[in-house]
Amino acid sequence: MRGPKANEPGLPELKESIRRRILERTGDRIRDLEVEVTEARIEIRGRTASFYIKQLAIQGTLDVIGVPTTTPIEVNVQVEREPSSEPR
């Protein structure tokens, strides 16, 4: 990723913009969401109950950084079944 220009957000602002957009896109359905942004890559971490929500997180990131992008996006969102509230 190229460094931010004067009229573009810096890395902390970009990180927060991506985080907010992911929360909007996913309806806050990623638990333990973490976003890390460096000049070399973007990493998204967290847990969710479906691959669809994981895909929404990727799309939210692309909404912010634009398409096409040469920036590697590393998505470490674990898809796991939510604990059932029903007794067994």
N, C-alpha and C positions, 0 to 999 in steps of 0.2 A: 504494500500500500504506500502510495506516495505520502510525504509529510503534508500536514494541513497548511493551506495558504492563509493569508491574512483574513479573507472573508469567509473561511470555512471553520467549522468547529474544531477545537483542539481534541486530543485523544480523550481527556476526561469527559468532555461534553459529548463526544461521539459515543463513548461507552454508555452514558446515561440515556442518550437518544435511542440507541439500540435497545437497551433494557426496557425503556418505556414502551417502545413500539412492540416488542415481543409480548409484554404484559397486555397491551391493547389487543393484539392479534389473537392471543391465546385465551383471553378472558381470565388471566391470572391462574391458569391451570398448569403451570410449571412450578413445582416445589423446589425450594433451595436454588432459585435462579441466580446464576453468576455470569457476568459478561466480562471478558478480558480483551482489551484492545491494545495492540502494539502497532508499530509501523509495518510489521511483517505479517501479522495475522489477526484474526478475530476468533476467540474461543467462547463458546456458549456451553454452560454446564447446568445441570439440574435433573429433575425427575418428573415424569408425567405418566399418565395412564394409557396413552395411545400414540401410535406413529403419526396420526393426523395432527395432533398437537405439536409434535416434534417438527413436522413439515411447516406448520404455521410459524414456528419460531424462526426457521430458516427464511421464510418469506418476509417476516418482520424485519430481519436483518437486511435483506436485500432491498426492502422499501427504503431504508435509511441510507445505505451506501450506494445504491444504484446498481443497475445491470446494464451492460456487462461489467464484471469486476475481475481484476487479476489478483485480488486479495484472497488468500486462502481462508476459508471459514471452517473451523474445526467445531463440530457439533458433538458434544459429549452429554447428550440428554438421554438418560436411561428411561426406557419404557418399561414400566412395571405395573402389575395389577394393583389397584388400590385395595387396602384392607376392607374386607366386608364387615358391615355393621350387623349382619344377621348372625345369630347363634348357629352353631353346627350341631 
